[in-house]
């Protein structure tokens, strides 16, 4: 049995952050697991610690952990002499996640351009909104490298 504990205030933060993850489309249990792995004082937690702390079923914990592993949001590690797997958030890879997000925006924007070129001219208001999205995404793509450079210069 684990001696892992979190405070009531930390558990409230897990819920707050979990709700934000949930609003972005993630399942409730997976959202809370993501939040717990960010908020807990220990950076690696065993399956039973996650399941018991969040008060979720073993099945829900297992399905959610497998989902998070499959979408590369968490990873697991093992410890010498211990058969358990310990799960941790991949927050240290945030720059790679940002780059992947920018690549996704680029791909979506490319398709949006094709869509706009093929759309009927009779839907002027919709087409205008789509053109604005394309314009913003192009602006964003051009500006984001400069933002990274400014941030890195600030932190030297």
N, CA, C and O atoms as a DFTB+ gen file, in Angstrom:
624 C
 N C O
     1  1       0.846      -1.197       0.000
     2  2       0.000       0.000       0.000
     3  2       0.883       1.250       0.000
     4  3       1.864       1.332       0.739
     5  1       0.530       2.187      -0.812
     6  2       1.315       3.405      -0.978
     7  2       1.014       4.415       0.125
     8  3      -0.085       4.447       0.678
     9  1       2.003       5.230       0.427
    10  2       1.807       6.312       1.389
    11  2       1.610       7.653       0.673
    12  3       1.702       8.713       1.292
    13  1       1.342       7.596      -0.618
    14  2       1.158       8.815      -1.406
    15  2      -0.105       9.545      -0.981
    16  3      -1.167       8.936      -0.851
    17  1       0.009      10.828      -0.768
    18  2      -1.130      11.668      -0.387
    19  2      -0.987      13.031      -1.056
    20  3       0.123      13.507      -1.298
    21  1      -2.119      13.643      -1.346
    22  2      -2.100      15.035      -1.778
    23  2      -3.046      15.811      -0.870
    24  3      -3.949      15.244      -0.255
    25  1      -2.824      17.099      -0.801
    26  2      -3.643      17.935       0.073
    27  2      -5.005      18.209      -0.563
    28  3      -5.214      17.972      -1.753
    29  1      -5.900      18.700       0.236
    30  2      -7.230      19.076      -0.263
    31  2      -7.091      20.184      -1.314
    32  3      -7.777      20.169      -2.336
    33  1      -6.202      21.140      -1.054
    34  2      -5.985      22.241      -2.008
    35  2      -5.449      21.703      -3.337
    36  3      -5.860      22.162      -4.402
    37  1      -4.540      20.739      -3.279
    38  2      -4.020      20.137      -4.505
    39  2      -5.118      19.384      -5.254
    40  3      -5.192      19.440      -6.482
    41  1      -5.964      18.683      -4.511
    42  2      -7.061      17.945      -5.135
    43  2      -8.041      18.902      -5.816
    44  3      -8.594      18.583      -6.868
    45  1      -8.251      20.065      -5.219
    46  2      -9.106      21.084      -5.842
    47  2      -8.467      21.601      -7.139
    48  3      -9.163      21.854      -8.122
    49  1      -7.140      21.755      -7.130
    50  2      -6.442      22.163      -8.353
    51  2      -6.528      21.084      -9.430
    52  3      -6.647      21.394     -10.616
    53  1      -6.467      19.820      -9.017
    54  2      -6.633      18.719      -9.969
    55  2      -7.983      18.859     -10.657
    56  3      -8.086      18.699     -11.873
    57  1      -9.003      19.154      -9.890
    58  2     -10.348      19.294     -10.469
    59  2     -10.410      20.496     -11.411
    60  3     -10.950      20.385     -12.512
    61  1      -9.868      21.638     -10.998
    62  2      -9.891      22.831     -11.846
    63  2      -9.165      22.595     -13.173
    64  3      -9.690      22.902     -14.244
    65  1      -7.965      22.052     -13.086
    66  2      -7.187      21.794     -14.296
    67  2      -7.835      20.684     -15.116
    68  3      -7.819      20.727     -16.346
    69  1      -8.401      19.697     -14.441
    70  2      -9.103      18.620     -15.127
    71  2     -10.262      19.128     -15.954
    72  3     -10.483      18.662     -17.071
    73  1     -11.002      20.077     -15.418
    74  2     -12.137      20.663     -16.143
    75  2     -11.647      21.369     -17.411
    76  3     -12.293      21.290     -18.457
    77  1     -10.522      22.048     -17.317
    78  2      -9.971      22.724     -18.502
    79  2      -9.591      21.703     -19.565
    80  3      -9.910      21.880     -20.741
    81  1      -8.906      20.629     -19.155
    82  2      -8.557      19.567     -20.115
    83  2      -9.826      18.960     -20.723
    84  3      -9.875      18.666     -21.917
    85  1     -10.834      18.781     -19.895
    86  2     -12.088      18.182     -20.355
    87  2     -12.764      19.070     -21.398
    88  3     -13.319      18.566     -22.374
    89  1     -12.721      20.375     -21.197
    90  2     -13.334      21.307     -22.151
    91  2     -12.621      21.279     -23.500
    92  3     -13.199      21.653     -24.521
    93  1     -11.365      20.835     -23.501
    94  2     -10.641      20.742     -24.773
    95  2     -10.913      19.408     -25.473
    96  3     -10.324      19.121     -26.515
    97  1     -11.802      18.598     -24.901
    98  2     -12.230      17.371     -25.562
    99  2     -11.713      16.085     -24.952
   100  3     -12.017      15.003     -25.454
   101  1     -10.950      16.174     -23.896
   102  2     -10.412      14.972     -23.275
   103  2     -11.459      14.350     -22.346
   104  3     -12.282      15.059     -21.768
   105  1     -11.421      13.036     -22.209
   106  2     -12.335      12.328     -21.316
   107  2     -12.118      12.787     -19.871
   108  3     -11.005      13.169     -19.511
   109  1     -13.172      12.754     -19.033
   110  2     -13.042      13.230     -17.650
   111  2     -11.934      12.551     -16.841
   112  3     -11.129      13.242     -16.217
   113  1     -11.875      11.230     -16.837
   114  2     -10.848      10.552     -16.034
   115  2      -9.449      10.863     -16.571
   116  3      -8.529      11.108     -15.790
   117  1      -9.285      10.855     -17.874
   118  2      -7.982      11.177     -18.466
   119  2      -7.586      12.618     -18.119
   120  3      -6.415      12.904     -17.868
   121  1      -8.561      13.508     -18.108
   122  2      -8.305      14.910     -17.753
   123  2      -7.774      15.025     -16.330
   124  3      -6.829      15.768     -16.065
   125  1      -8.392      14.283     -15.422
   126  2      -7.969      14.341     -14.023
   127  2      -6.593      13.694     -13.838
   128  3      -5.789      14.159     -13.031
   129  1      -6.324      12.619     -14.589
   130  2      -5.007      11.983     -14.497
   131  2      -3.928      12.953     -14.975
   132  3      -2.890      13.098     -14.329
   133  1      -4.172      13.616     -16.107
   134  2      -3.221      14.616     -16.609
   135  2      -2.962      15.677     -15.538
   136  3      -1.816      16.034     -15.266
   137  1      -4.027      16.165     -14.946
   138  2      -3.904      17.210     -13.926
   139  2      -3.149      16.694     -12.702
   140  3      -2.266      17.380     -12.187
   141  1      -3.485      15.501     -12.237
   142  2      -2.815      14.938     -11.068
   143  2      -1.313      14.809     -11.303
   144  3      -0.518      15.105     -10.411
   145  1      -0.926      14.373     -12.482
   146  2       0.501      14.190     -12.769
   147  2       1.242      15.518     -12.888
   148  3       2.471      15.543     -12.815
   149  1       0.528      16.601     -13.065
   150  2       1.146      17.934     -13.065
   151  2       1.204      18.497     -11.647
   152  3       2.182      19.149     -11.281
   153  1       0.185      18.256     -10.862
   154  2       0.035      18.903      -9.556
   155  2       0.710      18.141      -8.417
   156  3       1.192      18.763      -7.471
   157  1       0.754      16.818      -8.484
   158  2       1.331      16.020      -7.392
   159  2       2.777      16.417      -7.137
   160  3       3.509      16.759      -8.066
   161  1       3.183      16.370      -5.877
   162  2       4.560      16.700      -5.516
   163  2       5.542      15.676      -6.069
   164  3       6.691      16.013      -6.355
   165  1       5.106      14.438      -6.221
   166  2       5.933      13.415      -6.853
   167  2       5.671      13.435      -8.347
   168  3       4.525      13.570      -8.777
   169  1       6.717      13.302      -9.136
   170  2       6.556      13.404     -10.584
   171  2       6.184      12.087     -11.250
   172  3       5.780      12.080     -12.413
   173  1       6.314      10.968     -10.532
   174  2       5.906       9.667     -11.060
   175  2       4.962       9.016     -10.071
   176  3       5.240       8.961      -8.873
   177  1       3.847       8.523     -10.578
   178  2       2.865       7.861      -9.718
   179  2       2.527       6.490     -10.275
   180  3       2.427       6.306     -11.488
   181  1       2.352       5.534      -9.378
   182  2       1.958       4.182      -9.769
   183  2       0.462       4.162     -10.084
   184  3      -0.293       5.041      -9.668
   185  1       0.064       3.148     -10.822
   186  2      -1.335       2.983     -11.228
   187  2      -2.268       3.084     -10.026
   188  3      -3.238       3.842     -10.052
   189  1      -1.971       2.308      -8.956
   190  2      -2.870       2.291      -7.799
   191  2      -2.928       3.647      -7.100
   192  3      -3.964       4.007      -6.539
   193  1      -1.839       4.398      -7.126
   194  2      -1.845       5.736      -6.519
   195  2      -2.752       6.677      -7.299
   196  3      -3.489       7.471      -6.714
   197  1      -2.692       6.585      -8.610
   198  2      -3.555       7.413      -9.460
   199  2      -5.015       7.040      -9.230
   200  3      -5.860       7.897      -8.970
   201  1      -5.289       5.754      -9.330
   202  2      -6.661       5.250      -9.226
   203  2      -7.279       5.599      -7.869
   204  3      -8.412       6.077      -7.809
   205  1      -6.553       5.367      -6.804
   206  2      -7.082       5.613      -5.459
   207  2      -7.203       7.109      -5.153
   208  3      -8.183       7.539      -4.544
   209  1      -6.230       7.888      -5.565
   210  2      -6.274       9.330      -5.293
   211  2      -7.469       9.989      -5.973
   212  3      -8.135      10.850      -5.397
   213  1      -7.728       9.565      -7.213
   214  2      -8.836      10.163      -7.963
   215  2     -10.177       9.497      -7.678
   216  3     -11.226      10.014      -8.062
   217  1     -10.144       8.359      -7.009
   218  2     -11.389       7.667      -6.688
   219  2     -12.107       7.161      -7.925
   220  3     -13.336       7.202      -7.991
   221  1     -11.357       6.688      -8.899
   222  2     -11.950       6.162     -10.129
   223  2     -11.762       4.645     -10.163
   224  3     -10.898       4.104      -9.474
   225  1     -12.561       3.980     -10.955
   226  2     -12.458       2.528     -11.051
   227  2     -11.144       2.124     -11.716
   228  3     -10.516       2.916     -12.418
   229  1     -10.743       0.876     -11.480
   230  2      -9.526       0.365     -12.116
   231  2      -9.677       0.387     -13.631
   232  3      -8.739       0.710     -14.360
   233  1     -10.867       0.039     -14.087
   234  2     -11.122       0.030     -15.529
   235  2     -10.982       1.420     -16.122
   236  3     -10.332       1.598     -17.152
   237  1     -11.588       2.403     -15.478
   238  2     -11.510       3.781     -15.963
   239  2     -10.069       4.288     -15.940
   240  3      -9.626       4.953     -16.877
   241  1      -9.345       3.974     -14.875
   242  2      -7.944       4.388     -14.787
   243  2      -7.130       3.736     -15.895
   244  3      -6.313       4.399     -16.536
   245  1      -7.344       2.448     -16.126
   246  2      -6.597       1.723     -17.150
   247  2      -6.874       2.267     -18.546
   248  3      -5.945       2.514     -19.315
   249  1      -8.141       2.451     -18.869
   250  2      -8.515       2.978     -20.190
   251  2      -7.941       4.377     -20.382
   252  3      -7.414       4.695     -21.448
   253  1      -8.043       5.201     -19.362
   254  2      -7.562       6.584     -19.457
   255  2      -6.050       6.664     -19.573
   256  3      -5.527       7.461     -20.352
   257  1      -5.351       5.850     -18.807
   258  2      -3.888       5.833     -18.888
   259  2      -3.451       5.358     -20.268
   260  3      -2.531       5.920     -20.863
   261  1      -4.112       4.325     -20.771
   262  2      -3.765       3.838     -22.113
   263  2      -4.031       4.896     -23.178
   264  3      -3.253       5.032     -24.123
   265  1      -5.123       5.648     -23.036
   266  2      -5.403       6.746     -23.960
   267  2      -4.285       7.784     -23.901
   268  3      -3.764       8.198     -24.937
   269  1      -3.921       8.198     -22.708
   270  2      -2.883       9.219     -22.545
   271  2      -1.523       8.744     -23.071
   272  3      -0.757       9.530     -23.629
   273  1      -1.234       7.466     -22.890
   274  2      -0.007       6.902     -23.456
   275  2      -0.066       6.928     -24.981
   276  3       0.918       7.261     -25.641
   277  1      -1.230       6.574     -25.538
   278  2      -1.355       6.487     -27.004
   279  2      -1.283       7.847     -27.684
   280  3      -0.843       7.942     -28.830
   281  1      -1.710       8.905     -26.989
   282  2      -1.643      10.244     -27.582
   283  2      -0.394      10.999     -27.116
   284  3      -0.256      12.200     -27.345
   285  1       0.511      10.266     -26.458
   286  2       1.831      10.777     -26.109
   287  2       1.797      11.930     -25.095
   288  3       2.657      12.810     -25.120
   289  1       0.808      11.916     -24.216
   290  2       0.723      12.954     -23.181
   291  2       1.431      12.529     -21.897
   292  3       1.884      13.369     -21.119
   293  1       1.522      11.215     -21.682
   294  2       2.237      10.698     -20.524
   295  2       3.155       9.579     -20.997
   296  3       3.046       9.102     -22.126
   297  1       4.053       9.171     -20.120
   298  2       4.923       8.037     -20.381
   299  2       5.050       7.248     -19.092
   300  3       4.648       7.714     -18.026
   301  1       5.606       6.064     -19.191
   302  2       5.826       5.302     -17.970
   303  2       7.283       4.936     -17.837
   304  3       8.042       4.929     -18.806
   305  1       7.644       4.636     -16.624
   306  2       8.997       4.205     -16.318
   307  2       8.890       3.080     -15.291
   308  3       7.854       2.896     -14.652
   309  1       9.950       2.356     -15.152
   310  2      10.017       1.321     -14.127
   311  2      11.197       1.634     -13.220
   312  3      12.085       2.414     -13.565
   313  1      11.181       1.006     -12.057
   314  2      12.272       1.186     -11.094
   315  2      12.889      -0.182     -10.812
   316  3      12.181      -1.185     -10.728
   317  1      14.193      -0.212     -10.669
   318  2      14.908      -1.459     -10.411
   319  2      14.330      -2.128      -9.165
   320  3      14.174      -1.504      -8.116
   321  1      14.017      -3.417      -9.313
   322  2      13.505      -4.190      -8.181
   323  2      12.027      -3.990      -7.905
   324  3      11.504      -4.548      -6.940
   325  1      11.346      -3.215      -8.721
   326  2       9.920      -2.935      -8.523
   327  2       9.203      -3.276      -9.829
   328  3       9.580      -2.766     -10.884
   329  1       8.203      -4.109      -9.780
   330  2       7.507      -4.540     -10.994
   331  2       6.460      -3.536     -11.464
   332  3       5.916      -3.675     -12.560
   333  1       6.178      -2.542     -10.658
   334  2       5.162      -1.557     -11.024
   335  2       5.652      -0.635     -12.139
   336  3       6.848      -0.406     -12.315
   337  1       4.683      -0.121     -12.878
   338  2       4.975       0.951     -13.831
   339  2       4.593       2.263     -13.152
   340  3       3.570       2.346     -12.473
   341  1       5.407       3.263     -13.339
   342  2       5.154       4.591     -12.789
   343  2       4.918       5.537     -13.963
   344  3       5.674       5.548     -14.934
   345  1       3.875       6.315     -13.854
   346  2       3.463       7.191     -14.938
   347  2       3.849       8.619     -14.613
   348  3       3.802       9.053     -13.462
   349  1       4.234       9.344     -15.662
   350  2       4.603      10.750     -15.480
   351  2       4.166      11.547     -16.699
   352  3       4.064      11.034     -17.813
   353  1       3.914      12.809     -16.442
   354  2       3.507      13.741     -17.488
   355  2       4.717      14.051     -18.353
   356  3       5.841      14.103     -17.855
   357  1       4.495      14.256     -19.639
   358  2       5.595      14.571     -20.546
   359  2       5.747      16.089     -20.716
   360  3       6.064      16.567     -21.806
   361  1       5.524      16.827     -19.652
   362  2       5.555      18.292     -19.702
   363  2       6.923      18.814     -20.140
   364  3       7.013      19.899     -20.716
   365  1       7.981      18.061     -19.876
   366  2       9.313      18.527     -20.276
   367  2       9.456      18.585     -21.789
   368  3      10.410      19.179     -22.292
   369  1       8.528      17.980     -22.523
   370  2       8.552      17.999     -23.992
   371  2       7.652      19.098     -24.562
   372  3       7.216      19.001     -25.709
   373  1       7.376      20.117     -23.792
   374  2       6.392      21.118     -24.211
   375  2       6.777      21.823     -25.508
   376  3       5.899      22.177     -26.295
   377  1       8.072      22.033     -25.745
   378  2       8.485      22.697     -26.984
   379  2       8.145      21.825     -28.198
   380  3       7.684      22.324     -29.224
   381  1       8.380      20.525     -28.064
   382  2       8.025      19.613     -29.154
   383  2       6.514      19.602     -29.385
   384  3       6.053      19.548     -30.525
   385  1       5.751      19.654     -28.294
   386  2       4.287      19.706     -28.414
   387  2       3.849      20.974     -29.138
   388  3       2.934      20.942     -29.961
   389  1       4.508      22.093     -28.827
   390  2       4.192      23.357     -29.504
   391  2       4.496      23.253     -31.000
   392  3       3.696      23.670     -31.837
   393  1       5.657      22.692     -31.321
   394  2       6.037      22.532     -32.731
   395  2       5.034      21.647     -33.459
   396  3       4.663      21.935     -34.597
   397  1       4.595      20.575     -32.811
   398  2       3.606      19.690     -33.422
   399  2       2.298      20.440     -33.648
   400  3       1.661      20.278     -34.688
   401  1       1.898      21.256     -32.682
   402  2       0.686      22.056     -32.833
   403  2       0.787      23.018     -34.011
   404  3      -0.180      23.205     -34.749
   405  1       1.951      23.624     -34.184
   406  2       2.164      24.550     -35.303
   407  2       2.113      23.790     -36.623
   408  3       1.556      24.282     -37.604
   409  1       2.692      22.595     -36.649
   410  2       2.629      21.762     -37.863
   411  2       1.184      21.402     -38.201
   412  3       0.804      21.374     -39.372
   413  1       0.385      21.128     -37.178
   414  2      -1.026      20.805     -37.398
   415  2      -1.775      22.020     -37.952
   416  3      -2.609      21.883     -38.846
   417  1      -1.477      23.199     -37.421
   418  2      -2.092      24.429     -37.919
   419  2      -1.726      24.637     -39.382
   420  3      -2.571      25.015     -40.194
   421  1      -0.455      24.388     -39.716
   422  2       0.001      24.534     -41.101
   423  2      -0.766      23.586     -42.019
   424  3      -1.206      23.987     -43.097
   425  1      -0.926      22.343     -41.601
   426  2      -1.642      21.355     -42.413
   427  2      -3.110      21.740     -42.578
   428  3      -3.658      21.655     -43.677
   429  1      -3.738      22.159     -41.495
   430  2      -5.146      22.571     -41.552
   431  2      -5.293      23.777     -42.460
   432  3      -6.217      23.840     -43.271
   433  1      -4.387      24.734     -42.327
   434  2      -4.461      25.952     -43.132
   435  2      -4.333      25.640     -44.621
   436  3      -5.014      26.243     -45.449
   437  1      -3.474      24.713     -44.946
   438  2      -3.305      24.311     -46.339
   439  2      -4.613      23.740     -46.900
   440  3      -5.007      24.049     -48.024
   441  1      -5.264      22.919     -46.113
   442  2      -6.541      22.340     -46.550
   443  2      -7.623      23.411     -46.619
   444  3      -8.440      23.415     -47.540
   445  1      -7.628      24.323     -45.642
   446  2      -8.614      25.415     -45.675
   447  2      -8.478      26.237     -46.954
   448  3      -9.479      26.672     -47.523
   449  1      -7.246      26.450     -47.407
   450  2      -7.037      27.197     -48.656
   451  2      -7.667      26.455     -49.831
   452  3      -8.301      27.064     -50.692
   453  1      -7.487      25.143     -49.857
   454  2      -8.101      24.334     -50.915
   455  2      -9.627      24.401     -50.833
   456  3     -10.308      24.517     -51.851
   457  1     -10.143      24.329     -49.630
   458  2     -11.599      24.396     -49.428
   459  2     -12.134      25.728     -49.933
   460  3     -13.126      25.773     -50.660
   461  1     -11.470      26.813     -49.545
   462  2     -11.924      28.141     -49.954
   463  2     -11.916      28.280     -51.480
   464  3     -12.828      28.873     -52.056
   465  1     -10.899      27.741     -52.122
   466  2     -10.803      27.819     -53.585
   467  2     -11.947      27.069     -54.269
   468  3     -12.333      27.411     -55.387
   469  1     -12.481      26.063     -53.608
   470  2     -13.533      25.247     -54.216
   471  2     -14.937      25.611     -53.755
   472  3     -15.915      25.101     -54.302
   473  1     -15.053      26.473     -52.772
   474  2     -16.378      26.821     -52.244
   475  2     -17.167      27.662     -53.243
   476  3     -16.610      28.395     -54.061
   477  1     -18.456      27.527     -53.142
   478  2     -19.363      28.338     -53.950
   479  2     -19.220      29.799     -53.537
   480  3     -19.046      30.108     -52.359
   481  1     -19.294      30.682     -54.512
   482  2     -19.184      32.122     -54.223
   483  2     -20.481      32.670     -53.615
   484  3     -20.532      33.837     -53.227
   485  1     -21.513      31.852     -53.528
   486  2     -22.804      32.316     -53.004
   487  2     -22.809      32.426     -51.481
   488  3     -23.709      33.047     -50.915
   489  1     -21.826      31.838     -50.814
   490  2     -21.775      31.893     -49.349
   491  2     -20.707      32.889     -48.916
   492  3     -19.714      32.522     -48.288
   493  1     -20.926      34.150     -49.262
   494  2     -19.917      35.196     -49.065
   495  2     -19.499      35.351     -47.598
   496  3     -18.308      35.452     -47.304
   497  1     -20.456      35.370     -46.688
   498  2     -20.133      35.588     -45.277
   499  2     -19.288      34.427     -44.730
   500  3     -18.298      34.651     -44.034
   501  1     -19.679      33.207     -45.043
   502  2     -18.916      32.043     -44.601
   503  2     -17.516      32.064     -45.210
   504  3     -16.524      31.844     -44.516
   505  1     -17.447      32.331     -46.515
   506  2     -16.157      32.371     -47.199
   507  2     -15.246      33.438     -46.608
   508  3     -14.040      33.231     -46.478
   509  1     -15.827      34.581     -46.249
   510  2     -15.045      35.654     -45.642
   511  2     -14.476      35.206     -44.290
   512  3     -13.318      35.483     -43.978
   513  1     -15.284      34.524     -43.504
   514  2     -14.802      34.019     -42.212
   515  2     -13.680      33.003     -42.411
   516  3     -12.691      33.018     -41.679
   517  1     -13.830      32.137     -43.380
   518  2     -12.795      31.152     -43.674
   519  2     -11.508      31.844     -44.145
   520  3     -10.408      31.441     -43.767
   521  1     -11.652      32.868     -44.958
   522  2     -10.488      33.629     -45.427
   523  2      -9.785      34.321     -44.250
   524  3      -8.557      34.398     -44.222
   525  1     -10.548      34.814     -43.293
   526  2      -9.959      35.446     -42.109
   527  2      -9.176      34.428     -41.280
   528  3      -8.092      34.727     -40.780
   529  1      -9.738      33.215     -41.137
   530  2      -9.030      32.168     -40.399
   531  2      -7.704      31.855     -41.088
   532  3      -6.667      31.751     -40.432
   533  1      -7.739      31.707     -42.397
   534  2      -6.527      31.416     -43.172
   535  2      -5.495      32.527     -42.975
   536  3      -4.315      32.257     -42.752
   537  1      -5.949      33.772     -43.060
   538  2      -5.058      34.914     -42.887
   539  2      -4.436      34.922     -41.486
   540  3      -3.238      35.162     -41.334
   541  1      -5.265      34.655     -40.460
   542  2      -4.745      34.639     -39.098
   543  2      -3.737      33.514     -38.911
   544  3      -2.687      33.714     -38.301
   545  1      -4.053      32.329     -39.437
   546  2      -3.128      31.197     -39.289
   547  2      -1.788      31.493     -39.961
   548  3      -0.740      31.123     -39.433
   549  1      -1.808      32.149     -41.107
   550  2      -0.562      32.518     -41.786
   551  2       0.215      33.535     -40.951
   552  3       1.434      33.432     -40.816
   553  1      -0.485      34.507     -40.397
   554  2       0.142      35.495     -39.521
   555  2       0.764      34.805     -38.306
   556  3       1.906      35.080     -37.940
   557  1       0.010      33.919     -37.698
   558  2       0.472      33.179     -36.519
   559  2       1.736      32.381     -36.840
   560  3       2.703      32.404     -36.079
   561  1       1.719      31.681     -37.966
   562  2       2.873      30.872     -38.384
   563  2       4.121      31.731     -38.567
   564  3       5.225      31.290     -38.248
   565  1       3.960      32.941     -39.073
   566  2       5.101      33.828     -39.281
   567  2       5.604      34.423     -37.970
   568  3       6.805      34.640     -37.810
   569  1       4.709      34.684     -37.044
   570  2       5.076      35.361     -35.799
   571  2       5.629      34.430     -34.729
   572  3       6.472      34.851     -33.937
   573  1       5.189      33.194     -34.680
   574  2       5.548      32.307     -33.573
   575  2       7.058      32.074     -33.444
   576  3       7.547      32.028     -32.315
   577  1       7.827      31.923     -34.533
   578  2       9.279      31.765     -34.338
   579  2       9.903      32.970     -33.636
   580  3      10.797      32.811     -32.806
   581  1       9.437      34.168     -33.964
   582  2       9.946      35.373     -33.303
   583  2       9.595      35.406     -31.829
   584  3      10.389      35.871     -31.011
   585  1       8.430      34.924     -31.485
   586  2       8.013      34.862     -30.082
   587  2       8.935      33.911     -29.321
   588  3       9.374      34.227     -28.216
   589  1       9.230      32.749     -29.906
   590  2      10.154      31.808     -29.274
   591  2      11.520      32.446     -29.075
   592  3      12.115      32.298     -28.008
   593  1      12.032      33.156     -30.083
   594  2      13.350      33.791     -29.976
   595  2      13.359      34.843     -28.871
   596  3      14.313      34.926     -28.098
   597  1      12.301      35.643     -28.797
   598  2      12.215      36.668     -27.745
   599  2      12.184      36.008     -26.371
   600  3      12.839      36.474     -25.439
   601  1      11.424      34.926     -26.246
   602  2      11.323      34.224     -24.967
   603  2      12.681      33.643     -24.567
   604  3      13.099      33.771     -23.416
   605  1      13.374      33.001     -25.529
   606  2      14.684      32.425     -25.234
   607  2      15.687      33.511     -24.860
   608  3      16.486      33.312     -23.945
   609  1      15.666      34.651     -25.541
   610  2      16.574      35.759     -25.225
   611  2      16.278      36.299     -23.826
   612  3      17.199      36.644     -23.086
   613  1      15.020      36.372     -23.472
   614  2      14.603      36.856     -22.159
   615  2      15.100      35.937     -21.037
   616  3      15.397      36.396     -19.934
   617  1      15.187      34.662     -21.325
   618  2      15.541      33.674     -20.303
   619  2      17.012      33.296     -20.275
   620  3      17.395      32.344     -19.595
   621  1      17.852      34.043     -21.016
   622  2      19.304      33.762     -20.984
   623  2      19.961      34.446     -19.818
   624  3      21.171      34.324     -19.632
